[in-house]
């Protein structure tokens, strides 16, 4: 896992991605999905990001062809403009 010191920026209530940290879990490395369908409300991505001095796991809500990526910081979902 490569750690960078560059924080993501919060603009208009959304994060613009800073440097992502590649931190795959075991099923990512084996090419597996977290769920059988590949869809879900809180899918764990292989990425983390530094925000507000802390490192957070990036999650994705995925239903159909569109998904939304976000982090959970201080109990609040913060969504990305682009990921």
C-alpha positions as CSV (number, residue, x, y, z in Angstrom):
1,X,0.0,0.0,0.0
2,X,1.4,3.3,-1.1
3,X,0.6,6.2,1.2
4,X,0.6,9.8,-0.1
5,X,0.3,13.0,1.8
6,X,-2.0,14.7,-0.7
7,X,-5.5,15.2,0.6
8,X,-8.6,15.1,-1.5
9,X,-10.5,18.5,-1.8
10,X,-14.1,19.1,-0.8
11,X,-15.9,21.3,-3.3
12,X,-19.7,22.0,-3.3
13,X,-20.2,19.2,-0.8
14,X,-18.4,16.6,-2.9
15,X,-14.8,15.2,-3.0
16,X,-12.5,15.7,-6.0
17,X,-10.2,12.7,-6.0
18,X,-6.7,13.3,-4.6
19,X,-4.2,10.6,-4.9
20,X,-5.8,7.2,-4.5
21,X,-4.1,4.5,-2.4
22,X,-4.3,1.0,-3.9
23,X,-5.3,-1.3,-0.9
24,X,-7.0,-4.4,-2.3
25,X,-8.6,-7.0,-0.1
26,X,-8.2,-10.7,-0.7
27,X,-11.2,-11.1,-3.0
28,X,-10.0,-8.2,-5.2
29,X,-6.7,-9.9,-5.7
30,X,-8.5,-13.1,-6.7
31,X,-10.7,-11.3,-9.2
32,X,-13.9,-12.0,-7.1
33,X,-16.9,-9.7,-6.4
34,X,-18.1,-8.9,-2.9
35,X,-21.6,-10.0,-3.9
36,X,-22.8,-12.7,-6.3
37,X,-24.5,-10.1,-8.5
38,X,-21.8,-7.4,-8.3
39,X,-24.5,-5.0,-7.1
40,X,-25.0,-3.5,-3.7
41,X,-25.5,-0.5,-1.4
42,X,-22.0,-0.6,0.2
43,X,-19.5,-2.3,-2.0
44,X,-15.9,-2.2,-0.7
45,X,-13.5,-0.9,-3.5
46,X,-9.8,-1.7,-3.6
47,X,-9.0,2.0,-3.1
48,X,-8.5,4.3,-0.1
49,X,-8.1,8.1,-0.1
50,X,-6.6,10.6,2.3
51,X,-9.1,13.2,3.4
52,X,-9.0,15.6,6.3
53,X,-5.7,14.1,7.6
54,X,-7.1,10.5,7.7
55,X,-7.2,7.6,5.3
56,X,-10.7,6.3,4.3
57,X,-11.8,3.3,2.3
58,X,-13.7,4.2,-0.8
59,X,-17.1,2.5,-1.1
60,X,-19.5,2.2,-4.1
61,X,-23.2,1.9,-4.4
62,X,-23.9,0.0,-7.6
63,X,-27.2,-0.9,-9.1
64,X,-27.5,-1.4,-12.9
65,X,-25.0,0.4,-15.1
66,X,-24.4,3.4,-12.8
67,X,-22.6,3.6,-9.5
68,X,-21.7,6.2,-7.0
69,X,-18.4,6.2,-5.1
70,X,-18.2,7.7,-1.6
71,X,-16.4,7.7,1.8
72,X,-17.9,7.6,5.2
73,X,-16.3,10.4,7.3
74,X,-17.6,11.3,10.7
75,X,-20.8,9.4,10.1
76,X,-21.6,11.3,6.8
77,X,-21.4,10.0,3.2
78,X,-19.3,12.2,1.1
79,X,-19.7,11.5,-2.7
80,X,-17.1,11.9,-5.4
81,X,-17.5,14.1,-8.5
82,X,-15.3,11.7,-10.4
83,X,-13.5,8.6,-9.6
